[in-house]
Amino acid sequence: MKLLHTSDWHLGRIFHERPLAEDQAHFLDQIFGELSAADAAGRPYDALLVPGDIYDRPVPPTDAVRLLSGFLQRLRDALPALEVFLLAGNHDSASRLSFAAGILASQKIHICTDTAGFTTPTIIGAEGGAAAVYQLPFLSPGSISDESAPAAEQPLRTQQELLSEACRRIQAAHQARFPQMPSVLCAHAFAQSAHTGGSERRFIGTAEQVDAALFDGFTYAALGHLHKSQPCGRTGRAFYSGAPLAYNFDDPPDTSMLRVELNGTDAPSVEKIPFRPLHRIARLEGPFQRFYGAGADRQLIAEHKDDYVQIVCTDPVLPQSPIPLLRKNFPLALSFIRKASEPGAASAAAASLEERRSVISSNDGGKPEKIYALFLKDAYGGSPPQDGALADAERALFLKAAEQYSWEEST
């Protein structure tokens, strides 16, 4: 039994005001390529597991819906035997994701958005090599009740309570009906002690977290919600595939899908298959002159010209409108921030302010030239962006304006 596990697609995501439709189409092409290549080699996958956060928000944009629709159509046309499992995460709208779910189920596309019949599995594979797949979407308070409690105490609220009851009932039903068959759980949950990135949705407190030991009773647990690819728990049976893209500059840049091979009810074999992003992410740190102007690091620029870039500026005084300037060297620069103050940064900023006051209040003949030098430092990091005649024309225009300005009034 061979499974491909990938999750947290977040179709329709916006990254620092940039739509990621092309990037997401690129990773969907890689998922399709992995599935179709295995089929062509005579070792096809039995199922594709996508445990949640298919879309990035409850009302997905049109291009996101088209991406999913087109991807599913390609799978059905090229790989009609493949079983596909999609479930609702905390970002998804259950009602929208479940549109036409009944019809799609007849095409082996199983969309789970509620807990109706969650103890009834979908059996995949042939006799002698079958597995039971159970699906649990992101559980909202009250979506599952405690059968053993009095009616007034039945509603369960926390994720631990909800998932604990769900897993108990699934495992009991599986043991009663399919005791010798491997059990696969698809669930969208936050396991305790798992590593988070910068782009997961945050909740207050720890009520969302669940004990990873809840997944020990399954042959394999395909988990979604966390964006870092990682094992979960101590048995080697539960894994997060992680998101296929880094959706935050704090997210791990190396992303993957998981090839899972079941060997009866023993612990599965799990192998990472790296994604190749259309654009990598990079956080670059240093003074503004490192990234722009005559002294810019040309090797650094060449290395990151096609990356989504965040610039962390270490200068005590920031240039004006830095992003348009940076995009001349880094076309995909998306973010510019100032590095948090370190010891000495405050005194450096104070010294810079004092330098400005001293120049503006002076009455020597070189005052306009000194003010122009301060302008270059503030606007461009120390040197003009142009060379030759254009730079000379800018300087002359500034000096002419300086002659007509009353600097004494400005102080």
Buried (B, 14 or more C-beta within 10 A) or exposed (E): BBBBBBBBBBBBBBBEEBBBBEBBBBBBEBBBEBBBEBBEEEEBBBBBBBBBBBBBBBEBBEBBBBBBEEBBEBBBEEBEEBBBBBBBBBBBBBEBBBEEBEEBEEEBBBBBBBBEEBBEBBBBBEEEBBBBBBBBBBBBEEBBBBEEEEEEEBBBEBBBBBBBBBBBBBBEBBEEEBEEBBBBBBBBBBBEEBEBBEBBEEEEEEEBBBBBBBBBBBBBBBBBBBBBBBBBBEBBBBBBBBBBBBBBBBBBEBBBBBBBBBEEBEEBEBEBBEBEBBBBBBBBEBBBBBBBBEBBBEEBBEEBEEBBBBBBBEBBBEBEEBEEBBBEBBEBBBBBBBEEEEEEBEEBBEEBEEBBEEBBEEEEEEBBBBBBEBBBBBBBBBBBBEEEEEBEEBBEEBEEEBEEEEBEEEE
